[in-house]
């Protein structure tokens, strides 16, 4: 289990923690798989512990064979408060 610090993290720190690259995190945001990251006044992204937990969850979905399109649909449904028990 990944220990996620309870502090804002740079994109580099989030990438190192999740095992993804910075480019992958940017790509996932661009294709709407991840919600837009918060931005500092200088424009640099930062991620909260909750956002990093969401990235880790997406990695688990990917590890069971979900495609990016399926993960995006899953995120959309769960964000709408949809009852996901029908998909079990």
C-alpha positions as CSV (number, residue, x, y, z in Angstrom):
1,X,0.0,0.0,0.0
2,X,1.3,3.4,-0.9
3,X,1.7,5.9,1.9
4,X,0.3,9.2,0.7
5,X,1.5,12.3,2.5
6,X,-1.1,14.8,3.6
7,X,0.4,17.8,1.9
8,X,0.2,19.3,-1.6
9,X,2.5,17.5,-4.0
10,X,4.2,18.7,-7.2
11,X,3.6,16.8,-10.4
12,X,7.0,15.3,-10.0
13,X,6.2,14.1,-6.4
14,X,2.9,12.6,-7.5
15,X,4.5,10.9,-10.5
16,X,7.2,9.4,-8.3
17,X,4.7,8.2,-5.7
18,X,2.3,6.6,-8.3
19,X,5.0,5.2,-10.7
20,X,3.6,7.2,-13.6
21,X,5.5,9.8,-15.5
22,X,4.8,13.5,-15.4
23,X,3.7,13.3,-19.1
24,X,1.3,10.5,-18.3
25,X,-0.4,12.6,-15.5
26,X,-0.7,15.6,-18.0
27,X,-2.1,13.2,-20.6
28,X,-4.7,11.7,-18.2
29,X,-5.8,15.3,-17.4
30,X,-5.9,16.3,-21.0
31,X,-8.2,13.3,-22.0
32,X,-10.4,14.0,-18.9
33,X,-9.4,10.8,-17.1
34,X,-8.2,13.0,-14.2
35,X,-9.9,16.2,-13.1
36,X,-7.7,19.3,-13.7
37,X,-5.0,19.7,-11.1
38,X,-4.9,22.7,-8.9
39,X,-2.5,25.4,-10.0
40,X,-0.1,27.6,-8.0
41,X,0.2,31.3,-8.9
42,X,3.2,30.4,-11.1
43,X,1.0,27.9,-13.1
44,X,2.6,24.8,-11.8
45,X,0.3,21.9,-11.0
46,X,-0.1,20.5,-7.5
47,X,-2.0,17.5,-6.2
48,X,-3.8,16.9,-2.9
49,X,-3.6,13.6,-1.1
50,X,-7.2,12.9,-2.3
51,X,-6.2,13.5,-5.9
52,X,-3.2,11.2,-5.6
53,X,-5.5,8.5,-4.0
54,X,-7.6,8.9,-7.1
55,X,-4.6,8.3,-9.4
56,X,-3.6,5.2,-7.4
57,X,-7.2,3.9,-7.8
58,X,-7.0,4.5,-11.6
59,X,-3.8,2.5,-11.6
60,X,-5.6,-0.4,-9.9
61,X,-8.3,-0.2,-12.5
62,X,-5.7,-0.3,-15.2
63,X,-4.0,-3.3,-13.5
64,X,-7.2,-5.4,-13.9
65,X,-7.3,-4.6,-17.6
66,X,-9.6,-1.6,-17.9
67,X,-9.0,0.5,-21.0
68,X,-8.6,4.3,-20.6
69,X,-12.1,4.7,-22.1
70,X,-13.6,2.3,-19.6
71,X,-11.8,4.1,-16.7
72,X,-13.1,7.4,-18.0
73,X,-16.7,6.0,-18.1
74,X,-16.2,4.5,-14.6
75,X,-15.0,7.8,-13.2
76,X,-18.0,9.6,-14.9
77,X,-20.5,7.2,-13.4
78,X,-19.0,7.2,-9.9
79,X,-18.8,11.0,-10.0
80,X,-22.5,11.2,-10.8
81,X,-23.3,9.1,-7.7
82,X,-24.5,6.3,-9.9
83,X,-25.2,2.9,-8.2
84,X,-22.2,0.9,-9.5
85,X,-23.4,-2.4,-8.0
86,X,-24.9,-3.3,-11.3
87,X,-21.4,-3.4,-12.8
88,X,-20.1,-6.0,-10.3
